[in-house]
Amino acid sequence: MPATDESLAAACSRLSELADQTCTEGPWASGAFASLAHHGVLARLVPEDCGGARTGNPAEPLKILTATARHCLTTALALSQWAAAVQIMAAADLPVRQRLLDGFALGQRFATIGISQLTTSRRDASRPPMVAARRESWVLNGLCPWVTGADTVDVIVTGAVIDEVGAGYFVVERSAHGIDVDPPMRLVALSGSRTSAVRFRDVQPAAMITAGAAGAPRAGGLATTAVAVGAALGSVDYLRSVGSDFDDAADRLSEQCSAVTERLADHAALAPDDHEALRARADELVIRASTAGLLAAKGTGFVDGHPAGRAVAEAQFFTVWSNPPGVTQRVMRFLTGE
């Protein structure tokens, strides 16, 4: 069914109930994604001509990611990768995108994206880790170093250098011959995201989508900002739950979060430099809000498994997730008191 604000709230309430389970099992196994599908949230991210209910409002996906992250960051991370993959597949010609996105609005198939090898994870520009060559058909060789849910999803959307002169996106079935998924990494936090490296050896993709159609690969998009501010709001909610002694602190943090969400709602008016400034601001907020929550929780919050302690560890994820150099420098100045 199409999602309303009420159904989004109902889905998020269920995410909160499942958060501990999702933290260890991942949102695919815990039922978190099933709840998003049941309440129509996934459909809001899929085009109507592919069985979804996506509106023309470009701020809608950001609103969904913020709400999701407020209740379960592990789910929000996986959903952000799912949504990015869906957005790229939706840029294909109508018959192709209808074939690729069949079942996605209902949560019957899952996707993720792995393009960091073309953005923040590249180390040697002369030897890109992912290359596409045209033989009888496209063939992929190389490494995707960071892929959320790689051992669980049905489809991986990756990016590769084409003839060393450009880049394109490739849609690959995880079951395709030549794909090797490493065991999920044990991360400082968010291990429930089941993030792995994926190796490609002469893999034939199901489809190729040009960067011109879907947009060039880039780091630090507004989706990561939306997830960060949602996580900050989750810590504000916890701070309020501790007691009225912290209402003033919660109010101040909430006001600052609202300033970010308001700018995200009107993101068409943002200049390119504003994107980095807003991301850095969201990173700072999630770090400060989570630390405030731990301070209010006192020693109890420092016990393994407590939500306040978990939020502090999860907040550090934003210091390493898809940060272009400009964001890194801004956050570094914040951390060093400049």
Secondary structure, DSSP 8 states (H G I E B T S, - for coil): ----HHHHHHHHHHHHHHHHHHHHH-HHHHSHHHHHHHTTTTGGGS-GGGT----S-TTHHHHHHHHHHHH-HHHHHHHHHHHHHHHHHTTS-HHHHHHHTTTTTTTSS-EEEE-GGGTTT---TTS-SEEEEESSSEEEEEEEEEETTTTT-SEEEEEEEETTTEEEEEEEETTSTTEEE------SS-GGG--EEEEEEEE--SEEEEHHHH----SS-HHHHHHHHHHHHHHHHHHHHH-GGGHHHHHHHHHHHHHHHHHHHTGGG--HHHHHHHHHHHHHHHHHHHHHHHHHHGGGGGSTT-HHHHHHHHHGGGGTSS--HHHHHHHHHHHTT-
